[in-house]
């Protein structure tokens, strides 16, 4: 099986299947097809499938013309019919792994996808999970389902591995194509073949590790590292505020050290599909071993409390002007979880709005990238355009995303008060009405 697959990779006769056509799956499918491998995308959402087949892009990190060209050349197609899995030699599973209402891992998307794949899995196929999950998922959950439902044997009839996605929406330097990949598989042959498949597509290095569990833990470590360090600066930032010291100036000074320090910055909380969620996967799994991840859990508590801390700061800012937050008109600038993207998954700005409304504030939002968002079953529409007259009508402007296409000079000039949680106004000359987180 190993030599057959390696030859097919070399000849580019491998047919690729990508399950899940979201922020991870669609860019991966596009890169596989661009590298010369015929690719089929699978998704349960008919709207996504229809858009892909029309060559219409809906993911920021995909070039519109690339998608259209690949569809027109019949190198890329999409379907909701999982029976076409039988045509694939390489299957990448790229589905969401959110948390449930109890803040525990929800792996139902992974389970359902694996069960669908298993029904049509054929011999001599590579199956790779890219969705972030807890260490042990590939071997403890996916392997038994594939073997039981397909009747095939892992290592003998098919190869199984884990290669964590590394997607940073809006990153202008690192995309799917040039970001290094980590591959851990069940058995040495599986690792070699799956790594060869990624090397045939990507420009970034491919790092082979000894098992799927190592690759799974590696991914959790990447994002837990960021979670902890952001928690550190958020806590130091709160202390600095009490002491009358600018945390931003402190960080700028500290990062002049050429070794032993990496800058992280405070903000209204954590957002995105990885950093706020991944540590929960690790702490949940750790309990199985009677292990308490104290440092990790403390950082999560700090970061989870940051939206409420920002609301408390907003209350004090208004109080200094003899204005109660109950009934105050507040404009939140930025719903996206990071600058210059239209992604609001786990956005702290939504939590900020919720907390502001709980204390009686009258809240609107403006985001040039997001005209509306869905939250708890309701659709919240933003203010499409803002000008001096609109801004001046609010008691407080609260900046929660550092978008580059916002006129912050106009905001400062027109606003009664500005609470900048991202330090995006740092270069403005007139700062009398601005308070920084």
MOZI-V890905 format. One record per pair of residues at least 24 apart in sequence whose ideal C-beta (glycine too) atoms are under 10 Angstrom apart, sorted by the first residue. I is the first residue (numbers start at 1). J is the second residue. D is the distance in Angstrom with one decimal. If there is no record, write none. Layout:
i->(I,I)
j->(J,J)
d->(D,D)
This chain:
i->(1,1,1,1,1,1,1,1,1,1,1,1,2,2,2,2,2,2,2,2,2,3,3,4,4,4,5,5,5,5,5,5,5,5,5,5,5,5,5,6,6,6,6,6,8,8,8,8,8,8,9,9,9,9,9,9,9,9,9,9,9,9,10,10,11,12,12,12,12,12,13,13,13,14,14,14,14,14,14,14,14,14,14,15,15,15,15,15,15,15,15,15,16,16,16,16,16,16,16,16,16,16,16,16,16,17,17,17,17,17,17,17,17,17,17,17,17,17,17,17,17,17,17,18,18,18,18,18,18,18,18,18,18,18,19,19,19,19,19,19,19,19,19,19,19,19,19,19,19,19,19,19,19,19,19,20,20,20,20,20,20,20,20,20,20,20,20,20,21,21,21,21,21,21,21,21,21,21,22,22,22,22,22,22,22,22,22,23,23,23,23,23,23,23,23,23,23,23,23,23,23,23,24,24,24,24,24,24,24,24,24,24,24,24,24,24,24,24,25,25,25,25,25,25,25,25,25,25,26,26,26,26,26,26,26,26,26,26,26,26,27,27,27,27,27,27,27,27,27,27,27,27,27,27,28,28,28,28,28,28,28,28,28,28,28,29,29,29,29,29,29,29,29,29,29,30,30,30,30,30,30,30,30,30,30,30,30,30,30,31,31,31,31,31,31,31,31,31,31,32,32,32,32,32,32,32,32,32,32,32,33,33,33,33,33,33,33,33,33,33,33,34,34,34,34,34,34,34,34,34,35,35,35,35,35,35,36,36,36,37,37,37,37,37,37,37,38,38,38,38,38,38,38,38,38,39,39,39,39,39,39,39,39,40,40,40,40,40,40,40,40,40,40,41,41,41,41,41,42,42,42,42,42,42,42,42,42,42,42,42,42,42,42,43,43,43,43,43,43,44,44,44,44,44,44,44,45,45,46,46,46,48,48,49,49,49,49,49,50,50,51,52,52,52,52,53,53,53,54,58,59,59,59,59,60,60,60,60,60,60,60,61,61,61,61,61,61,61,61,61,62,62,63,81,82,82,82,82,82,82,82,83,83,83,84,85,85,85,85,85,85,85,85,85,86,86,86,86,86,87,87,88,88,88,88,88,88,88,89,89,89,89,89,89,90,90,90,90,90,90,90,90,90,90,90,91,91,91,91,91,91,91,91,91,91,92,92,92,92,92,92,92,92,92,92,92,92,93,93,93,93,93,93,93,93,94,94,94,94,94,94,95,95,95,96,96,96,96,96,97,97,97,97,97,97,97,97,97,97,97,98,98,98,98,98,99,99,99,99,99,99,99,100,102,102,103,103,103,103,103,103,104,104,104,104,104,105,105,105,105,105,105,105,105,105,105,105,106,107,107,107,107,107,107,107,110,110,110,110,110,111,111,111,111,113,113,114,114,114,114,114,114,114,114,115,115,115,115,116,117,117,117,117,117,118,118,118,118,118,118,118,118,118,119,119,120,120,121,121,121,121,121,121,121,121,122,122,122,122,123,123,123,123,123,123,124,124,124,124,125,125,125,125,125,125,126,126,126,126,126,126,126,126,126,126,127,127,127,127,127,127,127,127,127,127,128,128,128,128,128,128,128,128,128,128,128,128,128,129,129,129,129,129,129,129,129,129,130,130,130,130,130,130,130,130,130,131,131,131,131,131,132,132,132,132,132,132,132,132,132,132,132,132,132,132,133,133,133,133,133,133,133,133,133,134,134,134,134,134,134,134,134,134,134,134,134,134,135,135,135,135,135,135,135,135,135,135,135,135,135,135,135,136,136,136,136,136,136,136,137,137,137,137,137,137,138,138,138,138,138,138,138,138,138,139,139,139,139,139,139,140,140,142,142,143,143,154,154,154,154,155,155,155,155,155,155,156,158,158,159,159,159,159,159,159,159,159,159,159,160,160,160,160,160,160,161,161,161,161,161,161,161,161,161,161,161,161,161,161,162,162,162,162,162,162,162,162,162,162,162,163,163,163,163,163,163,163,163,163,163,164,164,164,164,164,164,164,164,164,164,165,165,165,166,166,166,166,167,167,167,168,168,168,168,169,169,169,169,169,169,169,169,169,169,170,170,170,170,170,170,170,170,171,171,172,174,175,175,175,176,176,176,176,177,177,177,177,178,178,178,178,179,179,179,180,180,180,180,181,181,181,181,181,182,182,182,182,182,182,182,182,182,182,183,183,183,183,183,184,184,184,184,184,184,184,184,184,184,184,184,185,185,185,185,185,186,186,187,191,216,216,216,217,217,219,219,219,220,220,220,220,220,220,220,220,220,221,221,222,222,222,223,223,223,223,223,223,223,223,223,223,223,224,224,224,224,224,224,224,224,224,224,224,224,224,225,225,225,225,226,226,226,226,226,226,226,226,227,227,227,227,227,227,227,227,227,227,227,227,227,227,227,228,228,228,228,228,228,228,228,228,229,229,229,229,229,230,230,230,230,230,230,230,230,230,230,230,230,231,231,231,231,231,231,231,231,231,231,231,231,231,231,231,232,232,232,232,232,232,233,233,233,233,233,233,234,234,234,234,234,234,234,234,234,234,234,234,234,234,235,235,235,235,235,235,235,235,236,236,237,237,237,237,237,237,237,237,238,238,238,238,238,238,238,240,240,241,241,241,241,241,241,241,246,246,246,247,247,247,248,248,248,248,248,248,249,249,249,251,252,252,265,265,265,265,266,266,266,266,266,266,266,266,266,267,267,267,267,267,267,267,267,267,267,267,267,267,267,267,268,268,268,268,268,268,268,268,268,268,268,268,268,268,268,268,268,268,268,268,268,268,268,269,269,269,269,269,269,269,269,269,269,269,269,269,269,269,269,269,269,269,270,270,270,270,270,270,270,270,270,270,270,271,271,271,271,271,271,271,271,271,271,271,271,271,271,271,272,272,272,272,272,272,272,272,272,272,273,273,273,273,274,274,275,275,275,276,276,276,276,276,276,276,276,277,277,279,303,304,304,306,306,306,306,306,307,307,307,307,307,307,307,307,307,307,307,307,308,308,308,308,308,308,309,309,309,309,310,310,310,310,310,310,310,310,310,310,310,311,311,311,311,311,311,311,311,311,311,311,311,312,312,313,313,313,313,313,313,314,314,314,314,314,314,314,314,314,314,314,314,315,315,315,315,316,316,317,317,317,317,317,317,317,317,318,318,318,318,318,318,320,320,321,321,321,321,321,323,323,323,323,324,324,324,324,325,325,325,325,325,325,325,326,326,326,326,327,327,327,327,328,328,328,328,328,328,328,328,328,328,329,329,329,329,329,329,329,329,329,330,330,330,330,330,330,330,330,330,330,330,330,330,330,331,331,331,331,331,331,331,331,331,331,331,331,331,331,331,331,331,331,331,331,332,332,332,332,332,332,332,332,332,332,332,332,332,332,332,332,332,333,333,333,333,333,333,333,333,333,333,333,333,333,333,333,333,333,333,333,333,333,333,333,333,334,334,334,334,334,334,334,334,334,334,334,334,334,334,334,334,335,335,335,335,335,335,335,335,335,335,335,335,335,335,336,336,336,336,336,336,336,336,336,337,337,338,338,338,338,339,339,339,339,339,339,339,339,339,340,340,340,340,340,340,340,341,341,341,341,342,342,342,342,342,342,343,343,344,344,344,344,344,344,344,347,347,347,347,348,348,348,349,349,349,349,349,349,350,350,350,350,350,351,351,352,352,352,353,353,353,356,356,361,361,361,362,362,363,363,363,364,364,364,365,365,365,366,366,366,366,366,366,367,367,367,367,368,368,368,368,368,369,369,369,370,370,386,386,386,387,388,388,388,389,390,391,391,391,392,394,396,396,397,397,399,399,399,399,399,399,400,408)
j->(123,124,125,126,155,156,157,158,159,189,190,193,124,159,187,188,189,190,192,193,196,189,193,89,124,193,89,90,124,125,126,159,189,190,192,193,194,196,197,189,192,193,196,197,37,89,90,124,193,197,37,89,90,126,193,194,196,197,198,199,200,201,196,200,36,36,37,38,200,201,37,38,89,38,39,88,89,90,125,126,197,200,201,39,40,84,87,88,89,90,91,125,40,41,75,76,87,88,89,90,91,92,126,197,201,41,42,79,82,84,85,86,87,88,89,90,91,92,93,117,120,125,127,42,43,76,78,88,90,91,92,93,94,130,43,44,82,85,88,91,92,93,94,95,109,110,112,113,114,116,117,127,129,130,131,44,45,48,92,93,94,95,96,109,110,113,130,131,45,48,49,51,52,58,59,78,94,95,48,58,59,94,95,96,167,273,345,58,59,60,61,62,94,96,165,167,169,272,273,341,343,345,59,61,92,93,94,95,96,130,131,132,164,165,166,167,176,273,59,78,92,93,94,95,130,131,165,167,51,52,57,58,59,61,62,67,76,78,94,176,59,60,61,62,63,66,67,94,165,167,169,175,176,177,92,94,130,163,165,167,176,177,198,201,202,62,67,70,75,76,77,78,92,94,176,57,59,61,62,63,66,67,69,70,71,75,76,176,177,62,66,175,176,177,178,198,201,202,203,70,75,76,90,92,176,197,198,200,201,202,66,67,69,70,71,73,74,75,76,77,201,63,66,67,69,70,75,76,177,201,75,177,197,200,201,202,75,200,201,75,76,89,90,197,200,201,70,73,74,75,76,77,87,88,89,70,75,76,77,78,88,90,92,76,77,78,79,81,84,85,87,88,91,76,77,78,79,94,78,79,80,81,82,84,85,88,91,93,94,95,113,116,117,78,79,80,82,94,95,80,82,95,109,112,113,116,78,80,78,79,80,78,80,77,78,79,80,81,78,80,78,76,77,78,79,77,78,79,78,342,167,169,342,343,169,170,340,341,342,343,369,167,168,169,170,171,175,176,177,341,175,176,175,120,113,115,116,117,118,119,120,116,119,120,120,116,117,118,119,120,121,122,125,127,119,120,121,122,125,120,122,117,120,121,122,125,126,127,122,124,125,126,158,197,125,126,127,128,159,193,194,197,198,200,201,117,120,121,125,126,127,128,129,158,160,126,127,128,129,130,131,161,163,165,194,197,198,117,127,128,129,130,131,142,162,128,129,130,131,165,167,129,130,131,131,132,273,277,345,129,131,132,133,134,137,273,274,277,278,281,273,277,280,345,346,276,277,278,280,281,284,346,280,280,284,277,280,283,284,300,304,280,281,283,284,287,132,133,134,137,277,278,280,281,282,284,285,277,131,133,134,137,141,142,281,137,138,141,142,145,137,141,142,145,142,145,138,141,142,143,144,145,146,149,145,146,148,149,149,142,145,146,149,150,142,145,146,147,148,149,150,151,152,149,150,149,150,146,147,149,150,151,152,157,158,150,152,157,158,150,152,153,156,157,158,152,157,158,159,150,152,157,158,159,160,158,159,160,161,185,190,193,194,196,197,154,158,159,160,161,162,185,186,190,194,159,160,161,162,163,183,184,185,190,194,197,198,212,160,161,162,163,164,165,212,215,216,161,162,163,164,165,166,167,181,219,162,164,165,219,273,162,164,165,166,216,219,220,222,223,273,274,277,278,281,162,164,212,216,219,220,278,281,285,213,216,217,220,278,280,281,282,283,284,285,286,288,162,211,212,213,214,215,216,217,218,219,220,281,282,285,286,211,212,213,216,217,285,288,162,212,213,216,281,285,162,184,185,186,211,212,213,215,216,184,186,211,212,213,216,212,213,186,212,186,212,185,186,187,190,185,186,187,188,189,190,187,186,190,185,186,187,189,190,191,192,193,194,197,185,186,187,190,194,212,185,186,187,190,191,193,194,195,197,198,208,211,212,215,186,194,209,211,212,213,214,215,216,218,219,194,195,197,198,206,207,209,212,215,219,215,216,217,218,219,220,222,223,274,278,219,273,274,204,219,222,274,272,273,274,272,274,338,341,272,273,336,337,338,340,341,342,343,345,336,338,339,340,341,342,343,369,338,341,340,204,202,203,204,201,202,203,204,201,202,203,204,202,203,204,205,203,204,205,204,205,206,207,205,206,207,208,215,206,207,208,209,214,215,216,218,219,222,207,208,209,212,215,208,209,210,211,212,213,214,215,216,217,218,219,209,210,211,212,215,211,212,211,215,281,282,285,282,285,274,278,281,274,278,279,280,281,282,283,285,296,278,282,274,275,278,270,272,273,274,275,276,277,278,279,281,282,274,275,278,279,280,281,282,283,293,295,296,299,300,262,264,275,279,262,264,270,274,275,278,279,299,264,270,274,275,276,277,278,279,280,282,296,299,300,302,303,264,279,295,296,298,299,300,302,303,262,263,264,265,299,264,265,266,267,269,270,275,276,299,302,303,306,264,266,270,279,295,296,298,299,300,301,302,303,304,305,306,264,266,295,298,299,302,263,264,265,266,267,302,264,265,266,267,268,269,270,299,302,303,305,306,309,437,266,298,299,301,302,303,305,306,264,266,265,266,267,302,306,309,436,437,266,302,305,306,309,313,437,266,437,266,309,313,316,435,436,437,423,426,436,423,436,437,420,422,423,426,436,437,423,426,436,423,423,426,402,422,423,437,303,306,309,310,421,422,423,436,437,303,306,307,310,337,338,348,349,400,401,402,421,422,423,437,306,307,308,309,310,311,313,332,334,337,347,348,349,351,352,398,399,400,401,419,421,422,437,302,303,304,305,306,307,308,309,310,337,346,347,348,349,350,351,352,400,421,299,300,303,304,306,307,337,346,347,348,351,335,336,337,338,343,344,345,346,347,348,349,350,351,400,401,336,337,338,341,343,344,345,346,347,348,337,343,345,346,345,346,303,337,346,300,303,304,337,345,346,347,348,345,346,303,348,348,351,348,351,352,421,437,347,348,349,350,351,352,353,354,355,356,400,421,351,352,354,355,358,359,352,355,421,437,348,349,351,352,355,356,398,400,419,421,437,351,352,353,354,355,356,357,358,359,361,398,419,355,359,398,419,421,435,436,437,352,355,356,359,361,395,396,398,417,419,421,435,356,359,361,396,419,435,395,396,398,417,418,419,433,435,361,395,396,416,417,419,417,435,395,396,416,417,433,395,396,416,417,359,360,361,395,356,359,360,361,362,395,396,359,360,361,362,360,361,362,395,356,359,360,361,362,363,394,395,396,417,361,362,363,364,393,394,395,396,416,356,357,361,362,363,364,365,394,395,396,397,398,417,419,362,363,364,365,366,382,383,386,390,391,393,394,395,396,397,398,399,411,415,418,356,361,363,364,365,366,367,382,394,396,397,398,399,400,401,419,421,365,366,367,368,382,383,386,391,397,398,399,400,401,402,403,406,408,411,418,419,420,421,422,424,365,366,367,368,369,370,398,399,400,401,402,403,406,421,422,424,365,366,367,369,370,371,372,373,375,380,382,400,401,403,367,368,369,370,373,400,401,402,403,400,401,401,402,403,422,369,401,402,403,404,405,406,422,424,368,369,401,402,403,404,405,369,370,401,403,367,368,369,370,371,373,369,370,369,370,372,373,374,375,401,373,375,400,401,400,401,421,373,398,399,400,401,421,374,375,376,380,400,375,400,398,400,421,380,398,400,396,398,395,396,398,394,395,394,396,398,390,393,394,398,400,401,390,391,397,403,406,411,400,401,403,406,401,403,404,405,406,401,403,405,401,403,410,411,414,414,413,414,415,414,414,415,416,418,416,418,433,435,433,434,423,424,425,434,436,437,437,434)
d->(7.7,5.2,9.3,9.7,9.0,7.7,7.7,8.2,7.5,7.6,9.4,8.1,9.7,8.3,9.7,9.4,4.5,8.5,7.0,5.7,9.7,9.6,9.4,9.5,6.1,9.5,7.1,8.5,6.4,8.8,6.8,7.6,9.2,9.7,9.6,4.9,9.1,8.1,8.1,9.7,7.9,6.2,6.0,9.2,9.7,6.3,9.2,8.6,9.7,9.4,8.7,8.9,8.5,9.4,7.5,9.9,5.3,5.6,9.9,8.6,5.3,9.5,8.5,7.9,9.7,4.3,5.8,8.8,7.4,9.9,8.5,8.7,8.1,8.2,9.6,8.5,4.5,5.4,9.8,8.4,6.9,8.3,9.9,7.6,7.0,9.4,5.4,5.2,5.4,7.5,9.7,9.8,7.1,9.1,10.0,9.3,10.0,6.4,7.5,4.9,7.8,7.3,9.5,8.5,8.7,7.8,6.2,9.7,9.1,7.4,5.7,9.5,7.6,3.4,8.4,7.0,4.4,7.3,9.2,8.1,9.6,8.9,9.3,6.8,9.0,9.3,8.9,9.0,9.1,7.8,5.0,8.3,6.2,9.0,7.7,9.5,8.1,8.2,9.5,6.6,6.9,4.7,6.5,6.4,9.6,9.7,9.8,5.0,8.9,7.6,6.7,9.6,9.6,9.4,9.5,8.9,9.6,9.3,8.5,6.7,4.1,4.0,7.5,7.7,9.6,6.9,8.5,7.6,7.8,4.9,7.4,8.9,6.3,8.9,8.4,6.3,8.0,9.7,7.9,9.3,7.5,6.9,7.8,7.0,9.5,8.8,9.9,10.0,6.1,8.3,7.4,9.6,8.7,9.3,8.5,5.7,6.2,9.6,6.7,10.0,7.2,8.4,9.3,9.6,8.8,9.9,4.2,8.7,9.1,6.0,7.6,9.3,9.8,4.3,9.0,5.3,8.2,8.3,9.0,10.0,7.3,8.6,3.6,7.7,7.9,9.5,8.7,9.8,9.6,7.3,8.0,7.8,4.8,8.5,5.8,8.0,9.5,9.0,8.6,9.5,6.3,9.4,5.1,5.5,9.7,9.8,9.9,9.3,9.3,7.0,9.8,7.0,4.3,8.4,6.0,6.2,7.2,10.0,7.8,8.9,5.8,9.8,9.9,8.5,9.5,9.1,9.2,8.7,9.9,6.2,9.6,8.1,8.3,8.6,9.7,8.9,8.8,9.1,5.5,8.0,5.8,6.0,9.9,6.5,9.9,9.5,6.8,7.9,9.2,9.4,9.2,8.4,5.2,5.4,9.9,9.9,5.6,6.9,9.6,9.6,9.0,8.2,8.0,8.1,9.6,8.9,9.7,9.1,5.6,9.6,8.7,9.0,9.4,4.5,8.9,8.4,9.7,4.3,4.2,9.3,9.4,9.7,6.6,9.9,8.9,6.7,7.9,8.9,8.2,8.1,9.6,9.1,9.8,6.2,4.2,8.2,7.9,8.4,8.8,8.0,9.7,9.0,7.7,8.6,7.7,7.2,9.9,9.8,7.8,5.8,7.9,8.6,9.0,9.6,10.0,7.9,6.6,5.0,7.7,9.2,9.0,9.2,9.7,7.9,5.7,7.2,6.5,9.7,5.6,8.3,6.9,6.5,9.5,6.9,7.1,3.9,7.4,9.6,7.3,6.3,7.3,8.1,5.9,7.4,7.2,9.0,8.8,9.3,9.8,9.8,8.2,7.9,8.6,6.5,8.2,6.6,10.0,9.9,9.0,6.2,9.0,9.2,9.2,8.3,8.9,8.8,10.0,7.9,9.8,9.9,5.8,7.1,9.1,9.0,4.3,6.1,5.4,9.3,8.1,9.5,8.3,7.2,7.4,3.8,9.2,6.2,5.5,8.3,9.8,9.8,9.7,8.5,9.8,9.6,5.9,6.5,9.1,5.9,6.5,7.4,9.2,7.1,8.7,6.2,7.8,8.0,5.8,7.0,9.8,9.2,9.3,9.0,9.6,9.8,8.7,9.5,4.4,7.2,10.0,7.0,6.3,9.4,7.9,5.5,7.7,7.3,5.5,8.9,7.6,3.9,6.7,8.3,8.6,9.8,9.1,4.4,7.8,5.5,9.2,8.8,8.5,8.8,8.7,8.9,8.3,6.6,9.0,9.2,8.5,6.9,5.7,6.8,10.0,9.0,7.2,4.6,8.2,7.4,9.3,9.3,8.1,5.6,9.6,10.0,9.8,5.9,9.8,7.9,6.4,6.9,4.9,7.0,9.6,9.3,10.0,8.8,8.3,5.1,8.0,5.5,9.6,10.0,7.9,9.2,9.8,9.3,9.7,7.1,7.3,7.0,4.9,6.4,6.2,8.2,9.7,9.3,8.5,4.7,6.2,6.4,9.4,9.0,8.8,5.4,7.1,9.4,7.4,9.7,9.0,9.6,4.8,5.5,5.3,9.0,8.9,8.6,9.6,7.5,8.9,7.5,8.4,6.8,10.0,8.9,8.8,8.7,5.7,10.0,5.6,8.4,9.1,9.2,10.0,10.0,9.8,9.1,5.6,9.1,8.4,9.1,9.2,7.2,8.9,9.6,5.5,9.9,9.7,7.0,6.0,8.8,8.6,9.9,7.0,5.1,9.8,5.7,8.2,9.8,8.4,6.3,8.2,6.9,7.0,9.7,9.2,7.1,9.8,7.4,7.3,9.6,9.9,7.2,8.7,7.2,9.4,10.0,10.0,7.7,5.2,9.4,9.7,4.9,6.4,8.3,6.0,9.1,9.7,6.2,9.4,9.2,8.8,7.2,8.7,8.4,9.2,5.8,4.9,8.3,7.6,3.4,4.7,9.2,8.7,6.3,7.5,9.8,8.3,6.3,9.6,7.9,4.2,9.0,6.2,8.6,6.4,8.4,8.1,8.7,8.1,9.2,6.3,9.6,8.9,4.7,6.7,9.7,7.4,7.1,8.7,9.3,8.5,8.2,4.7,7.4,9.5,7.2,4.7,7.9,7.2,8.5,7.5,6.3,5.4,9.7,6.4,8.8,6.2,7.1,5.1,7.5,9.9,9.7,9.9,9.5,9.1,8.5,7.7,4.9,6.8,5.3,7.9,10.0,7.9,9.5,5.8,8.2,8.7,9.5,8.3,7.6,5.0,7.7,8.7,9.6,7.9,9.4,8.6,9.9,7.8,5.8,6.4,4.5,9.3,9.4,9.6,9.5,9.1,8.3,7.1,9.7,9.8,9.9,6.1,6.9,9.9,8.2,5.5,7.4,9.4,7.7,7.9,6.1,7.6,5.7,7.1,8.2,8.8,9.9,6.2,8.3,8.6,9.1,6.2,9.3,9.6,6.8,8.8,7.4,9.2,9.2,4.3,6.7,9.6,6.5,4.1,9.2,9.2,9.5,9.4,8.4,4.7,8.1,8.9,4.3,4.5,9.2,9.1,6.9,8.5,7.7,6.1,9.6,10.0,8.3,5.7,7.0,9.2,6.9,8.8,7.6,7.8,8.7,6.3,9.0,9.1,4.5,7.9,8.4,7.3,8.6,3.7,7.5,8.2,6.7,9.9,6.3,7.7,5.8,6.8,9.3,9.7,9.0,9.7,8.7,6.6,8.8,9.8,5.6,8.0,8.2,9.3,6.0,4.8,9.8,7.5,6.7,9.6,9.8,8.7,6.3,7.4,7.4,7.1,3.7,8.6,9.3,5.7,6.2,9.7,6.4,4.8,8.5,6.4,8.7,7.6,3.1,6.8,9.0,5.6,6.7,8.8,4.5,8.6,9.7,9.9,9.9,9.4,6.1,7.7,9.1,9.2,9.3,8.7,3.9,8.2,8.9,4.6,5.6,9.5,8.4,6.9,8.5,9.5,6.7,8.6,9.8,9.9,9.0,6.5,9.3,6.0,7.2,9.8,6.9,3.5,8.7,7.9,9.7,9.5,9.8,8.1,8.9,8.6,8.7,8.1,7.9,9.2,9.5,7.9,8.4,8.8,9.1,8.8,9.8,7.7,8.6,9.1,8.8,7.3,9.4,4.8,8.7,5.1,9.2,8.7,6.3,7.1,5.4,4.0,9.2,7.8,9.6,9.6,9.5,9.2,8.1,9.9,9.6,9.5,9.0,7.3,9.9,8.9,8.1,6.0,5.6,7.4,7.2,4.6,5.0,9.7,8.9,4.9,9.4,4.1,4.4,7.2,6.4,7.4,4.8,7.0,9.6,9.7,7.8,4.9,8.1,6.2,8.4,5.1,9.7,5.6,7.4,9.3,7.1,5.4,7.1,9.2,6.6,7.6,4.4,6.8,5.1,4.5,7.1,5.1,3.2,7.4,9.3,8.0,10.0,9.0,9.5,7.8,6.4,8.4,7.6,6.4,9.3,9.7,8.9,9.7,9.4,8.0,9.3,8.3,7.2,9.3,9.5,5.2,7.4,9.9,6.1,4.8,9.9,8.7,9.6,9.0,8.4,8.1,9.2,8.0,9.7,9.1,9.8,4.7,4.9,8.8,8.1,4.1,7.1,9.5,9.3,9.9,8.5,6.2,4.8,9.9,9.3,6.2,9.3,8.5,9.3,5.8,8.2,9.3,9.5,9.8,9.5,9.8,9.8,7.2,8.6,8.5,5.3,9.2,9.6,9.8,9.9,6.8,9.2,5.4,7.5,9.5,7.4,5.1,9.8,9.9,7.2,5.5,6.7,9.5,6.5,9.3,8.1,6.4,6.5,8.6,4.4,8.9,9.4,9.2,7.3,9.2,4.4,9.8,8.2,5.2,7.7,7.6,7.7,9.3,6.5,7.4,9.8,7.5,8.6,6.1,8.9,9.1,9.8,8.8,9.7,9.1,9.0,7.2,3.1,7.2,8.1,4.2,5.1,9.4,9.8,8.9,7.1,9.6,10.0,9.9,7.2,8.2,8.4,4.9,6.2,5.0,8.9,9.7,9.0,9.2,4.9,7.6,9.6,8.5,9.2,8.6,5.3,6.2,8.6,5.5,8.0,9.2,8.9,8.9,8.5,9.9,5.2,9.4,9.9,9.7,10.0,8.0,8.7,3.9,9.0,10.0,9.1,9.1,9.7,6.6,8.4,8.5,9.6,9.1,6.7,9.4,9.4,9.0,9.9,9.6,9.5,7.7,9.9,9.6,9.1,7.9,9.0,9.7,7.0,9.0,8.5,7.8,9.9,9.9,4.9,6.9,6.6,8.5,9.9,9.6,9.8,9.5,9.9,9.5,9.8,8.1,7.4,9.5,9.9,7.8,9.7,9.8,7.8,9.0,8.5,9.6,5.7,9.3,7.0,9.8,8.7,9.6,9.4,7.0,9.9,8.0,9.1,8.9,5.8,6.1,9.0,7.1,5.9,5.7,9.9,8.5,4.8,9.2,9.8,9.4,9.0,9.8,9.0,4.4,6.4,7.9,5.5,8.4,9.1,4.9,8.7,9.8,4.5,7.9,7.5,9.9,6.2,7.3,8.4,4.1,4.6,9.0,8.8,7.7,8.8,8.7,8.3,2.7,8.2,9.5,6.0,7.5,8.8,9.1,9.8,8.9,4.9,8.1,7.6,9.6,7.9,7.1,9.3,6.4,9.9,9.6,7.9,2.5,6.8,8.2,7.5,6.8,4.8,4.4,5.4,7.7,8.6,9.2,9.7,9.1,9.8,5.0,6.9,9.5,7.2,9.6,6.1,5.9,8.3,9.9,9.0,8.1,5.2,7.0,9.5,9.1,8.5,9.3,8.5,8.3,7.1,8.0,8.7,9.0,4.8,9.6,8.3,9.3,6.9,9.2,8.7,9.4,8.7,6.5,8.6,9.0,8.8,9.1,9.8,5.1,8.2,8.6,3.8,4.7,8.9,7.9,5.7,9.2,9.0,9.6,7.9,8.5,9.7,5.3,9.4,9.9,9.9,9.6,9.8,8.8,8.1,9.6,9.1,5.7,8.1,9.1,7.5,7.8,7.6,5.7,6.8,9.1,6.4,9.5,9.3,4.4,5.7,9.9,8.4,6.8,8.4,9.0,10.0,9.0,9.4,9.4,6.6,8.4,7.6,10.0,7.0,8.5,9.3,7.1,9.1,8.0,9.8,6.1,6.1,9.0,5.5,9.4,9.1,9.4,7.1,9.1,9.9,9.7,8.9,9.6,6.5,9.2,5.9,9.0,5.6,9.9,5.5,9.0,6.4,6.1,9.7,7.2,9.2,8.8,9.0,8.0,9.0,7.6,6.6,9.7,5.7,8.2,8.8,8.5,9.3,8.0,9.5,9.6,7.5,5.3,6.6,5.4,10.0,8.8,8.5,6.3,3.4,7.2,9.5,6.0,7.5,6.7,8.9,8.7,9.2,8.0,5.2,6.8,9.1,8.4,4.4,6.4,9.8,7.7,4.9,8.1,7.7,6.7,4.7,5.0,7.7,9.6,5.9,9.5,5.0,7.0,5.1,7.6,9.2,6.2,6.5,4.8,7.7,5.9,9.6,8.9,9.9,7.8,5.3,6.9,6.4,9.8,7.5,7.6,7.9,7.0,8.5,4.4,9.0,7.5,5.1,7.0,9.5,9.1,8.4,9.9,7.6,9.8,6.2,7.3,4.3,7.7,8.5,9.0,9.8,9.4,8.3,5.1,8.2,5.6,9.0,9.9,9.9,7.4,5.8,7.3,9.5,10.0,10.0,8.3,9.4,6.2,6.7,4.7,6.4,6.9,9.5,7.8,6.5,8.9,7.3,9.0,9.9,9.1,9.7,9.3,9.0,7.8,8.0,5.4,9.0,8.5,8.6,8.9,6.4,4.5,2.4,7.4,5.9,8.0,9.1,7.8,9.1,5.7,8.7,4.4,8.0,4.8,9.6,9.1,5.6,9.7,8.5,7.0,7.6,6.9,10.0,6.1,9.4,5.4,5.9,9.3,9.0,5.1,9.7,7.3,9.4,7.6,7.0,8.1,9.5,9.8,9.0,5.8,4.4,5.4,6.5,9.5,9.7,7.9,8.2,9.2,7.0,8.7,8.3,5.8,5.7,7.4,6.4,9.1,9.1,9.0,8.4,9.4,4.3,5.4,9.1,9.7,8.6,8.6,8.9,5.8,10.0,5.2,9.0,8.8,9.4,7.9,9.4,8.2,8.2,6.9,9.4,8.8,9.2,8.7,9.7,4.0,6.4,9.1,10.0,5.7,9.5,8.4,9.4,9.8,9.7,7.0,5.9,8.3,7.9,9.3,8.8,9.5,8.0,8.7,8.5,9.7,9.0,8.9,9.6,9.9,8.8,9.1,9.7,7.7,9.2,8.6,10.0,8.4,9.2,9.4,9.7,8.2,10.0,9.1,6.8,7.2,9.0,9.7,6.0,9.6,5.2,6.6,8.4,6.6,8.2,9.2,9.9,8.3,8.1,9.0,8.0,7.1,4.1,9.3,7.8,8.3,5.3,8.9,9.4,7.2,9.9,9.9,9.6,9.1,9.3,9.0,5.9,7.2,9.2,9.6,9.2,9.8,9.4)
